[in-house]
């Protein structure tokens, strides 16, 4: 058991570095890219944190810049930054430059996320935002599934550095497509970011959505970080079975996006959907350490992944409804900030528990925290708070 826990962190780094290869604007990495220049397990973990923390810190200002200069301008800049970081990682020969390029990738991620989501809400009727976000997140899910598979297969014929450099060409394609799409000009909103942020924070729905989003991302970050090593060490699965388990979960999540968006569009009380979804997912997380075998774990994960996918769509719609046309980028920038903070803090907090006390304690603590977040989300939306501070319906 002690030996298996020592292997926990490098395996997480290997998984994350493999997964982030095709995220919008994020530099491609793999554990082999860290090992070859001399990276160790600590460096691998820190490498992922650099991009996540950078994206969290810059999502809000990136959204504000999108409001002021236009979403297409922000997206073009983000794609160019992402391509540059990808190319830099392909040619890096030591560990320190990888941190610089990964931080630059975080800049691209922050801008791309804010630009894509706010631009989507700008052009889609409010009654169909859920379905539109379902299609957008499905495209992202497909990229996360197909990208690493193709990149990994290419390593049979070319080196890792060459694969990373060649994949930077995809950013050139992204630039060309974005340039071909008509864009809307920015708005003359000055340079006061505090005003739009204060307007958003003044709505009670803002606190509700923020707490719910933090709960969902704590779940997602923790599960995606530790599923590979959990499957190998706790469930005794082969590497191929672990890959199939994660792939089936990803497919289930992707297939849930379109019908999930339709459900979100039709439901008038989306916060109730978020609270129930968080509660159901918490039960699944708590049950995971008690299951045995490939199929039991895979079915549990696939079913719970569909629930969490719908929760994320509902959260995106709630955040979009908080904003006006002038503050939409700021709203989706806050969405991105909470998203990346949760994805980063979840593995750090509950991973430490798993490292010292095992998977049962770690997943149980994660589930308990998720239930607490669900309860707090419901409390913030309660009738008692509504009487204390009337706000518009959403």
N, C-alpha and C positions, 0 to 999 in steps of 0.2 A: 504493500500500500504506500509506504513512504517513497519507494522508488518511483511508483506511478505518479505520485504528486509532484515529484521533482520534474517530471516530463510535462507537466500541465502547461506551463507558460510558453515554452517554445512551440508546442503544438498549436496553441491559440494564435501565436504570431504567424505560423505557417498558414493557418486557415485564413486569417484576416488578410494577409498579404496576397493570398490567392484570390480572395473575393473582391478586393477593391480594384482589381485590374480594370474592370469596365465601368466603374461608377463615373457619372458625368464629371469630367474635368479632373478626376483623381489620377495620380501617377500610378503606373503599374508596378507592382512589387511581387515578390515571392520570398519565401524563407531562403531559397538558394541565392537570391540577389543579396541578402544580408550576410549569408555565410561566406560567400566567395571573397568579399572585401574585408572579412574579419569580424563580422558582427556576432554578438552572443545573444543569449536569450533575453537579457535586459534591453539590449538595443532593439531587438525585434519588437518588443512590447512598446517601447518608447516611440518607435517609428510610426506605428499606427496612431498613437496618441497625438503626435505632432499635427497630422492633417486634421484629425477630428477637432482638436482644441482650436486650431486656426479657423476652421470652418465655423465653429460655434461663435467665435469672437467676431467674425466678419460678416455673418449672415445679415444682421440688422443693418449695418451701414451699406452693405451691397444692395439690399432691398430699397433703401432710401435713394441710392444712386440710380437704381432702375426707375424709380418714380420721376426723378429729376431729368435724366438724360434719355430715357426710353429703354424698354426691356430688351429690344433687339441689340442695342449698343452694348448693354451689360452682358448679354449672352455671347456676343462675338468676342468681347474682351475675355470672358471666362473660358471660352473654348481655346483661344490662343494661349492663355496662361496654362491651361491643362495640357495642351500639346507640348509646350516648352518644358514643363515639368516631366512629362513622359519621356521626352527625348533625353533630358538630363539624367534621368535614372538609368537609361540604357547605356550611357557612356561613363557613369561614375565608377571609379576604381577604388574607392575607400568608403568607410562608413559616414564620416561627417558630411560629405556632399549629399548623401541620401536624405539626411534630415532637412537640408536646405530645399531640395527638390520636393520633398514630401510636404513641407510647409507651404511651398508655392502651389502645390496641388490643392491644398486646403483652401487657398484663395480662390482657385477656379471652382471648386465645389460650392463654396458659399454663393458666388455670383450666379452660377448656373441654376442652382436650386431656387433661389429667389426669383430669377428672371423667368424660368419655365412655369412655375406655379402661378405667379402673378399675371403673366401674359395669358395663360390659359383662362383664368377667371375674367380677364378683360374682354375676351372674345366669345365666351360661352354664356348663353342665357342662364340666369340664376336657377331656374328650375331643372337644369341639366348639368350643373357643376359636378355633382357626384359621379355621374356617368363619365364625364370628361376626365375627372381625376382617376377614375378606374382605368381608362385607356392609357393615360400617362404613366401611372404606376405599373401597369402591365408591361409597357415597353421597357421600363427600368428593370423590372423583374426578369424579363427575357434577356436583357443585356447582362445581368448578373449571372444568369445561368449559362448562356451560350458563350459569352466572352472568355471566361476562364477555361471552358472546355476546349475551345479552339486554340487559345494561347498555349494551354498545356500540351495539346496534341502537336503543335508546331515545334516543340522542343525536341521531338524525335529527329528533326532534320536541321534545325538551326540552333545557335546558342541563345542563352537567355538575354544577353545584352542586345543581340540582333533582333530578337522577337520584340523586345520593348521598343527599340528604335523604329522598327517597321510598323508597330501598332500606333505610333504617333501619327502615321498617315491618316488614320481614321479621323483625327481632329481636323485635318485639312478638308476632308469630306464634309465634316460637320460645319466648318466655316462656309463652304460653298453653298450648302443647303440653306443655312441661316441667311446668307446674303441674298438668296433668291426669294425669300419670303418677305412680303411687304411688312414694314414696321411702322409703329405709331410714334410720333415725336414725344419727347418728355414734356413735363409740365413745369410751369414757372412757380415752384413752391418754395423758392429760397433755399437757405442752408440750415434752417432750424429743424433738426431731427427730433428735438424734445417735444415740440408741439404735437406732431402726429403720434408719437409714442404715448404721450399723456392722454390723447384722445382715445387711443385703443385701450390703455390700462384703466381708463375710467369706466369702462363697461364691465359689468359683473361677469358677462360671458367670457371675458378675457381670462379672468382667474380660473374659471371652470375649465376652459379649453387648455390652459397652460398646465394645470395639474393633471388633467386626463392625458395630455400628450407626454408629460414626463413619465407617468406610469406605463404607458404603452412602449416608450422607447427603452425604459429600464428593462422591461421584459425582452424586447426584441434584441437589444445589444447583448444581454447576458446569454440568451438562448443560442444566438447565432455564433457567439464566441466559443461556447463550451460544448455544443452538440458534438463536434467531431471527436474531441478527446473523451467525452462522456460515452459515446458509442463504442469507442475502442476499449477503454479501461473498465467501464462499469457494465456495459452490455456484452462485452466480449466479441464485438463484430469485427469482421475483416475490413481493411481499408475500402474495398469495393462496396461492401454493404453499407459502410458509413456514407460513401458517396451517393449511393442509391437512396438512402434515408433522407439525406439533405435535398437531393434532387426532387424526390417525390413531394417533400414538404414545399419546396419552391414552386413546383407545378400546381399544387393545390392552392397555394396562396395566389398565384397568377390567375388561375381559373375563377377564383372568387371575386376578382376585381370588377368585372363588368356587371354581373348580377348584384354584387355588393353596392356598386354605385347607383343602380336603379333602386335598390332598397333605401339607400340614404336619401335619394331625391324624393321618395314618396313618404318618408316618415317625417311628421312635423316636430317630433321631440327627439332630436338626435342625441342629446346628452344622455337620455335614458338608454339608448343603444350603446353609447360609449361605456356607461357604468356597467351594464349587464355584460358587455363583451369583455371588459377588464376582469370582472369577477369570474366569468367562465374560464378565461385564459389562466387566471391564477390557480384555479382548481386543477387544470391540466398540468401546470408547472409543478404543483405540489405532488401530483400523482406520478410524474415521470420517473423519479428514483425508485418507485415501487414496481415498475413494470419490468418484464424480462423478455428478451428475444427481439428479433428484428421487426416482425410484423406488429407486435403489440405497441412498440415504441413508435413505429412509423405511422400507424393509424392514428394514434393519439396526437402526434405532432401535426399530421396533415389536417385533421379536423380542427385543432386549435389554431393552426395557421390561417384557415379560412376566416375564423372569427376575428383574429387580430387584423387581417387585411381590411375587413369591413370597418373596424374601429378606426384605422388610420385614415380611410376615406372620409368617414364622418368627422374626424378631427380637422381634416383639411377644409371641408366645407364650412365648419363652424368658424375657423380662423378667417376664411375668405369673407364670410358674412359680417365680420367685425369691421371691415374696412369700407372706405369709399374709393372712388376711382383715383383720388389723389394720394391715398395712403395704402394702396393695395400692396405695393412692394414692401413697405415697412411691416405690414401684417404678416406677409409670407416670410419676411426676414426673421421676425420673431419666431415664427413656426420653425424655421431652420435652426435657429439658435437653441431652442428647446430640444429639437430632434437630435442634434449632434451632441449636446450635453448629456442627454439620456443614454445615447449609444456609447458614449465614452465612459460615463460614470458607472453604468450597470456592470460591465465586466470587471471594472476595477474594484467595486465594492463587494459584489457577491463572489467574484473570483478569489478574493482574499479569504473569504469564509470557506470556499471549497478547498483552497490550498491547505488550510490548517485543520479543517474539521470534516472534510469530505463532501461528496455531492449531495447527500441527503440534507445536511445542514444548509448548504448553499442554496439549493433549489427551494427548500422550505422557507428560508429567509426572503428569497426573491418573491415567492408567492404571497407571503404575509405582507410584504411591502406593497405589492400590487393590489391586494385587497384593501389596504389602508388608503392607497391613492384612489381607488374606486369609491370608497366610503366618503373621502374628502370631496371628491368631485360631486357626488350626490348631495352632500351637505351644502356645498356652495350654491347649488341650484335649488335648494329647498324653499318651500313656501315661506318659512320663517324669515330667511334672509331676504326674500322678495318683498315682504312687508316692511323690512327695515330700510330697503333701498330699491325703489321701483326702477325698473329698466325696461327697454323695449323688448318684445318677444323676438326669438330667433330660432 
